[in-house]
Amino acid sequence: MRRLLAPSALLVFALAFSASAATMPSLFYKAKEQFRLANYADCLVTLDALQAEADRPGNEAYRSQLAPSLAFYRGACFAALGRAEEARASFETFLAYQPNVILDPSLYPKRVIAAVDAARKGMQKPPAEAEQHPAETGSFAATYRAFVPKEDPSSTDGADENWANGPVHYLLTAQQRADYARLSDLASRSEFVTEFWKAHDPTPETPVNEFRQEFERRVAFADTRLAQEETRGSLTDRGMLFVLFGPPTWVGRRPIAIGEDTADPQGMSRYTAFEASAALKGSGSGSQTAAILANMSGPANNLPESETSWQEVWHYRRELLPAGISYQQVDFSFVTKRGYGVSVLQRDEIALAAIEAAKNAGRSGVLFQKAAK
C-alpha cells in the first residue's frame, strides 16, 4: 500500500567528514532551500556542485547515500522547468530506491507530481524484447541464449562419490541419494549415473539426451555467473532457481527501502530529532503535523545502506512455470544484508510450493522438455 513519504525518525547527518565531505551537508541544505523558494535553475547548479563533491575520492559512502536524493531533486527541478524527458529519467532512478513513494501535493508543484506518476507508469511497461521472446526477456535471458558451455556434458558422467551432493541433487529423491551413497566403487556409481540419465531422456531413440543437455547447460551457466565466494554458483540459492526454472522473465534489484529494515541507518536529515519534536509541539491537526514532518525531511533524506543491503527479485510468468503450479506468475526474492547473508532466498509459501513442483517435474523427467525443443 502506498503512503505519504514521511520519516519514522529525524536524525542529523552526523558523519566524520573529511575537509571535502564537510561541505556536502551545506550544499544539500542549500539545494533544498532553493527548491523550496522555486529557484529551480539555481538548485540544479547546486546539485551539480554537490555531485562533484560526492565524486571526489574518499567520498564513496556519501555518494551512495546521496544518489536517491540527487535523483529526486534533479527530477523535481527538471519537471518544474518543463524539461519532461530529463525529469522522467531522474525520477526513474529515484523510484528504483523508493518505488512506493507518494508526494504531498501541498508541498510540490503539480508538474512534479505528474512527472513522478508518469515515470512510475513508464517503468511498469513490459520491455520491448518481450515481443520477440514473450517468455524470457531482459539481458539475463539474452545472455543465457548466447551461452555455450566449455565442455560437452556427454564427455563425462561425473560418477564420483560427491555426484549426488552436487546440483543433480535437485532431481534426486531421498531414496536415490541413499542408494547412491551406498555404492563404493566407480563402476557401480557410473552405472547408476548412466541409468539415471537414461530414465530422464525424453527421446531415447536419438543420440542426444536433451534433458541432460539442458540441465548441464544451466549448471554451467550458474557456475559461471552466480558463484558466491567459495560456493559453486549452481549450489547457491539463485543457482538452484536457475537450474530448476531457467532464466526468469525479468530480474529487478533495489535497495531495501526504509521501513523494511529497522536496523538500517537513517541517512541524512536537515533537522535533529529534538528540533523535530519542538516543531511538532506547536502543531494542531494531523494534516498540519504531516506537513511539518514532510517539510523538515523531504523525500529520500533518510536512506538505507544501498551498497550493502538490497533485494533482488526474479519474476517468472506462467509459461515458464512447471506443471502443477496454479499461479499465473511467481516472484522469488533474494535479500542481501550485512550480517544476514548474500542473495538469500526468502522462502515464503508460494516460493516453496513452486520449487517443490519444479523438483517433482525434474524427477519425472519433464522439466526441461519445453526448453529443449
SULFEN-V547276 format. One record per residue. RES is the residue in one small letter. PSI is psi in radians with two decimals (999 if undefined). D_FIRST is the distance of its C-alpha to the first C-alpha in Angstrom with 1 decimal. Layout:
res=RES psi=PSI d_first=D_FIRST
res=RES psi=PSI d_first=D_FIRST
This chain:
res=m psi=2.30 d_first=0.0
res=r psi=2.68 d_first=3.8
res=r psi=2.78 d_first=6.5
res=l psi=2.25 d_first=10.3
res=l psi=2.06 d_first=11.9
res=a psi=2.49 d_first=14.3
res=p psi=2.63 d_first=16.4
res=s psi=-0.34 d_first=16.9
res=a psi=2.63 d_first=20.5
res=l psi=2.04 d_first=22.9
res=l psi=2.76 d_first=25.6
res=v psi=2.55 d_first=28.6
res=f psi=1.33 d_first=28.9
res=a psi=1.75 d_first=31.8
res=l psi=2.83 d_first=33.2
res=a psi=1.56 d_first=36.8
res=f psi=2.54 d_first=37.3
res=s psi=3.07 d_first=40.2
res=a psi=-0.64 d_first=42.1
res=s psi=-0.81 d_first=40.0
res=a psi=-0.40 d_first=36.6
res=a psi=-0.41 d_first=37.6
res=t psi=-0.24 d_first=37.3
res=m psi=-0.79 d_first=33.7
res=p psi=-0.72 d_first=32.0
res=s psi=-0.65 d_first=34.3
res=l psi=-0.67 d_first=33.6
res=f psi=-0.79 d_first=29.9
res=y psi=-0.64 d_first=30.3
res=k psi=-0.75 d_first=32.7
res=a psi=-0.73 d_first=30.4
res=k psi=-0.71 d_first=27.7
res=e psi=-0.70 d_first=30.4
res=q psi=-0.68 d_first=31.7
res=f psi=-0.76 d_first=28.3
res=r psi=-0.60 d_first=28.0
res=l psi=0.13 d_first=31.5
res=a psi=0.42 d_first=30.7
res=n psi=1.21 d_first=33.2
res=y psi=-0.70 d_first=31.2
res=a psi=-0.75 d_first=34.2
res=d psi=-0.65 d_first=35.3
res=c psi=-0.71 d_first=31.8
res=l psi=-0.67 d_first=32.0
res=v psi=-0.76 d_first=35.4
res=t psi=-0.68 d_first=34.2
res=l psi=-0.64 d_first=31.2
res=d psi=-0.70 d_first=33.9
res=a psi=-0.68 d_first=36.0
res=l psi=-0.70 d_first=33.2
res=q psi=-0.71 d_first=32.5
res=a psi=-0.69 d_first=36.3
res=e psi=-0.74 d_first=36.3
res=a psi=-0.48 d_first=33.4
res=d psi=-0.11 d_first=35.4
res=r psi=2.57 d_first=38.4
res=p psi=2.40 d_first=39.5
res=g psi=-0.16 d_first=38.3
res=n psi=0.41 d_first=35.0
res=e psi=-0.72 d_first=33.0
res=a psi=-0.74 d_first=30.6
res=y psi=-0.60 d_first=30.0
res=r psi=-0.79 d_first=29.6
res=s psi=-0.60 d_first=26.6
res=q psi=-0.63 d_first=25.0
res=l psi=-0.40 d_first=25.7
res=a psi=-0.87 d_first=24.5
res=p psi=-0.69 d_first=21.0
res=s psi=-0.76 d_first=22.3
res=l psi=-0.74 d_first=25.2
res=a psi=-0.73 d_first=23.1
res=f psi=-0.91 d_first=20.9
res=y psi=-0.55 d_first=24.0
res=r psi=-0.83 d_first=26.0
res=g psi=-0.71 d_first=23.6
res=a psi=-0.72 d_first=23.3
res=c psi=-0.79 d_first=27.1
res=f psi=-0.77 d_first=27.7
res=a psi=-0.79 d_first=25.4
res=a psi=-0.50 d_first=27.2
res=l psi=0.02 d_first=30.5
res=g psi=0.28 d_first=29.8
res=r psi=1.36 d_first=29.8
res=a psi=-0.78 d_first=27.1
res=e psi=-0.72 d_first=27.7
res=e psi=-0.64 d_first=27.8
res=a psi=-0.78 d_first=24.6
res=r psi=-0.81 d_first=22.8
res=a psi=-0.74 d_first=24.3
res=s psi=-0.73 d_first=23.3
res=f psi=-0.52 d_first=19.7
res=e psi=-0.68 d_first=19.4
res=t psi=-0.79 d_first=20.7
res=f psi=-0.75 d_first=18.4
res=l psi=-0.35 d_first=15.2
res=a psi=-0.47 d_first=16.6
res=y psi=-0.68 d_first=16.1
res=q psi=1.23 d_first=12.9
res=p psi=-0.43 d_first=11.0
res=n psi=0.23 d_first=7.7
res=v psi=2.48 d_first=9.9
res=i psi=2.25 d_first=10.5
res=l psi=2.53 d_first=14.1
res=d psi=2.01 d_first=15.7
res=p psi=-0.27 d_first=18.1
res=s psi=-0.19 d_first=20.8
res=l psi=-0.28 d_first=21.2
res=y psi=2.53 d_first=21.3
res=p psi=2.69 d_first=23.4
res=k psi=-0.62 d_first=22.2
res=r psi=-0.62 d_first=23.4
res=v psi=-0.81 d_first=21.2
res=i psi=-0.79 d_first=18.0
res=a psi=-0.66 d_first=19.3
res=a psi=-0.68 d_first=20.2
res=v psi=-0.80 d_first=16.8
res=d psi=-0.71 d_first=15.4
res=a psi=-0.70 d_first=18.6
res=a psi=-0.70 d_first=18.3
res=r psi=-0.77 d_first=14.8
res=k psi=-0.67 d_first=16.3
res=g psi=-0.61 d_first=19.4
res=m psi=-0.34 d_first=17.9
res=q psi=-0.12 d_first=16.4
res=k psi=2.48 d_first=20.0
res=p psi=2.60 d_first=22.0
res=p psi=2.66 d_first=24.8
res=a psi=-0.51 d_first=28.3
res=e psi=-0.32 d_first=29.8
res=a psi=-0.43 d_first=28.0
res=e psi=-0.58 d_first=30.8
res=q psi=-0.64 d_first=33.4
res=h psi=1.41 d_first=31.7
res=p psi=-0.43 d_first=29.1
res=a psi=-0.75 d_first=28.5
res=e psi=2.14 d_first=28.6
res=t psi=2.96 d_first=27.6
res=g psi=2.95 d_first=27.3
res=s psi=-0.54 d_first=29.9
res=f psi=-0.91 d_first=29.6
res=a psi=-0.68 d_first=30.8
res=a psi=-0.69 d_first=33.4
res=t psi=-0.70 d_first=34.7
res=y psi=-0.68 d_first=35.2
res=r psi=-0.55 d_first=37.0
res=a psi=-0.05 d_first=39.4
res=f psi=2.34 d_first=39.9
res=v psi=2.04 d_first=43.4
res=p psi=2.59 d_first=44.1
res=k psi=-0.44 d_first=47.1
res=e psi=2.38 d_first=48.7
res=d psi=2.16 d_first=49.3
res=p psi=-0.40 d_first=47.9
res=s psi=-0.14 d_first=51.1
res=s psi=-0.23 d_first=53.2
res=t psi=2.49 d_first=52.4
res=d psi=-0.21 d_first=51.6
res=g psi=0.50 d_first=50.1
res=a psi=0.99 d_first=51.8
res=d psi=3.12 d_first=51.9
res=e psi=-0.31 d_first=51.1
res=n psi=0.06 d_first=47.5
res=w psi=-0.79 d_first=46.7
res=a psi=-0.23 d_first=44.7
res=n psi=-0.07 d_first=42.6
res=g psi=-2.87 d_first=41.5
res=p psi=-0.37 d_first=38.8
res=v psi=-0.27 d_first=40.8
res=h psi=-0.29 d_first=39.7
res=y psi=-0.41 d_first=36.5
res=l psi=-0.23 d_first=38.9
res=l psi=2.51 d_first=41.3
res=t psi=2.90 d_first=41.4
res=a psi=-0.64 d_first=42.3
res=q psi=-0.72 d_first=45.8
res=q psi=-0.68 d_first=46.3
res=r psi=-0.70 d_first=45.3
res=a psi=-0.71 d_first=47.8
res=d psi=-0.74 d_first=50.5
res=y psi=-0.66 d_first=50.1
res=a psi=-0.45 d_first=50.3
res=r psi=-0.23 d_first=53.7
res=l psi=2.30 d_first=55.2
res=s psi=-0.15 d_first=57.5
res=d psi=2.74 d_first=59.1
res=l psi=-0.67 d_first=58.0
res=a psi=-0.79 d_first=59.6
res=s psi=-0.65 d_first=57.8
res=r psi=-0.72 d_first=54.4
res=s psi=-0.70 d_first=55.1
res=e psi=-0.70 d_first=56.0
res=f psi=-0.83 d_first=52.8
res=v psi=-0.75 d_first=50.7
res=t psi=-0.80 d_first=52.7
res=e psi=-0.60 d_first=52.3
res=f psi=-0.86 d_first=48.5
res=w psi=-0.56 d_first=48.0
res=k psi=-0.68 d_first=50.5
res=a psi=-0.32 d_first=48.4
res=h psi=0.28 d_first=45.4
res=d psi=1.98 d_first=47.3
res=p psi=-0.36 d_first=46.1
res=t psi=1.31 d_first=49.4
res=p psi=-0.29 d_first=52.2
res=e psi=-0.16 d_first=54.8
res=t psi=2.79 d_first=53.7
res=p psi=-0.21 d_first=54.3
res=v psi=2.30 d_first=50.7
res=n psi=1.71 d_first=48.1
res=e psi=-0.61 d_first=45.0
res=f psi=-0.89 d_first=42.7
res=r psi=-0.69 d_first=44.1
res=q psi=-0.78 d_first=44.2
res=e psi=-0.68 d_first=40.5
res=f psi=-0.88 d_first=39.7
res=e psi=-0.56 d_first=41.9
res=r psi=-0.73 d_first=40.5
res=r psi=-0.72 d_first=36.9
res=v psi=-0.80 d_first=38.3
res=a psi=-0.71 d_first=40.2
res=f psi=-0.80 d_first=37.3
res=a psi=-0.71 d_first=35.0
res=d psi=-0.60 d_first=38.0
res=t psi=-0.68 d_first=38.3
res=r psi=-0.38 d_first=34.8
res=l psi=0.26 d_first=32.7
res=a psi=2.56 d_first=35.2
res=q psi=1.85 d_first=34.0
res=e psi=-2.01 d_first=36.9
res=e psi=-0.02 d_first=39.4
res=t psi=2.23 d_first=37.3
res=r psi=2.41 d_first=38.2
res=g psi=-0.72 d_first=35.4
res=s psi=-0.14 d_first=35.6
res=l psi=0.05 d_first=35.2
res=t psi=2.98 d_first=32.0
res=d psi=-0.78 d_first=28.6
res=r psi=-0.65 d_first=27.9
res=g psi=-0.71 d_first=31.6
res=m psi=-0.81 d_first=31.3
res=l psi=-0.72 d_first=28.4
res=f psi=-0.72 d_first=30.4
res=v psi=-0.71 d_first=33.6
res=l psi=-0.62 d_first=32.0
res=f psi=-0.29 d_first=29.8
res=g psi=-2.96 d_first=31.2
res=p psi=2.39 d_first=29.4
res=p psi=2.88 d_first=25.7
res=t psi=-0.78 d_first=24.6
res=w psi=2.81 d_first=22.9
res=v psi=2.32 d_first=22.0
res=g psi=2.62 d_first=19.4
res=r psi=2.40 d_first=19.5
res=r psi=2.72 d_first=17.6
res=p psi=2.65 d_first=18.1
res=i psi=2.14 d_first=16.2
res=a psi=2.78 d_first=13.6
res=i psi=2.38 d_first=14.1
res=g psi=-0.39 d_first=12.7
res=e psi=-0.39 d_first=13.1
res=d psi=1.82 d_first=16.8
res=t psi=-0.20 d_first=18.3
res=a psi=-0.14 d_first=21.7
res=d psi=2.53 d_first=21.0
res=p psi=2.70 d_first=23.1
res=q psi=-0.01 d_first=21.6
res=g psi=-2.47 d_first=23.5
res=m psi=2.55 d_first=25.1
res=s psi=2.63 d_first=24.8
res=r psi=-0.52 d_first=27.4
res=y psi=2.62 d_first=27.6
res=t psi=2.89 d_first=28.4
res=a psi=-0.61 d_first=26.7
res=f psi=-0.77 d_first=29.9
res=e psi=-0.70 d_first=29.7
res=a psi=-0.75 d_first=26.1
res=s psi=-0.72 d_first=27.1
res=a psi=-0.70 d_first=30.2
res=a psi=-0.63 d_first=28.4
res=l psi=-0.37 d_first=25.9
res=k psi=-0.53 d_first=28.9
res=g psi=0.04 d_first=30.0
res=s psi=2.75 d_first=26.8
res=g psi=-1.57 d_first=26.5
res=s psi=2.93 d_first=23.5
res=g psi=-0.66 d_first=19.9
res=s psi=-0.64 d_first=19.3
res=q psi=-0.69 d_first=22.4
res=t psi=-0.78 d_first=21.2
res=a psi=-0.69 d_first=17.9
res=a psi=-0.71 d_first=20.1
res=i psi=-0.79 d_first=22.5
res=l psi=-0.80 d_first=20.0
res=a psi=-0.70 d_first=18.7
res=n psi=-0.57 d_first=22.3
res=m psi=-0.18 d_first=23.5
res=s psi=-0.99 d_first=21.0
res=g psi=2.80 d_first=19.7
res=p psi=2.52 d_first=17.2
res=a psi=0.32 d_first=18.1
res=n psi=-0.59 d_first=20.8
res=n psi=2.03 d_first=19.6
res=l psi=2.57 d_first=19.6
res=p psi=3.04 d_first=19.8
res=e psi=1.54 d_first=23.0
res=s psi=-0.40 d_first=22.2
res=e psi=-0.30 d_first=25.6
res=t psi=-0.17 d_first=25.5
res=s psi=2.03 d_first=21.9
res=w psi=2.89 d_first=20.0
res=q psi=2.31 d_first=18.2
res=e psi=2.30 d_first=19.9
res=v psi=2.26 d_first=18.5
res=w psi=2.09 d_first=21.1
res=h psi=2.21 d_first=20.1
res=y psi=2.19 d_first=22.7
res=r psi=2.92 d_first=23.0
res=r psi=-0.70 d_first=24.9
res=e psi=-0.22 d_first=28.3
res=l psi=-0.07 d_first=28.2
res=l psi=2.51 d_first=27.5
res=p psi=2.85 d_first=30.6
res=a psi=2.54 d_first=31.9
res=g psi=-0.14 d_first=30.5
res=i psi=2.14 d_first=26.8
res=s psi=-0.17 d_first=25.2
res=y psi=2.55 d_first=21.8
res=q psi=-0.34 d_first=21.5
res=q psi=2.72 d_first=20.0
res=v psi=2.31 d_first=19.6
res=d psi=2.20 d_first=17.9
res=f psi=2.24 d_first=19.9
res=s psi=2.31 d_first=18.5
res=f psi=2.28 d_first=21.1
res=v psi=2.32 d_first=20.8
res=t psi=2.21 d_first=23.4
res=k psi=2.42 d_first=23.9
res=r psi=2.26 d_first=27.0
res=g psi=-0.08 d_first=28.5
res=y psi=-0.78 d_first=26.3
res=g psi=3.13 d_first=27.6
res=v psi=2.14 d_first=27.4
res=s psi=0.95 d_first=25.3
res=v psi=2.12 d_first=24.8
res=l psi=2.30 d_first=23.3
res=q psi=1.94 d_first=20.5
res=r psi=1.25 d_first=22.1
res=d psi=3.04 d_first=19.5
res=e psi=-0.77 d_first=20.9
res=i psi=-0.76 d_first=20.3
res=a psi=-0.79 d_first=21.7
res=l psi=-0.68 d_first=24.7
res=a psi=-0.72 d_first=25.4
res=a psi=-0.72 d_first=25.5
res=i psi=-0.76 d_first=27.7
res=e psi=-0.67 d_first=30.1
res=a psi=-0.68 d_first=30.4
res=a psi=-0.72 d_first=31.3
res=k psi=-0.72 d_first=33.8
res=n psi=-0.68 d_first=35.4
res=a psi=-0.70 d_first=35.7
res=g psi=-0.70 d_first=37.3
res=r psi=-0.49 d_first=39.7
res=s psi=-0.07 d_first=40.8
res=g psi=0.30 d_first=41.4
res=v psi=-0.02 d_first=39.1
res=l psi=-0.74 d_first=36.2
res=f psi=0.13 d_first=37.5
res=q psi=-0.67 d_first=39.6
res=k psi=-0.77 d_first=37.2
res=a psi=-0.53 d_first=37.0
res=a psi=-0.26 d_first=40.8
res=k psi=999 d_first=41.7
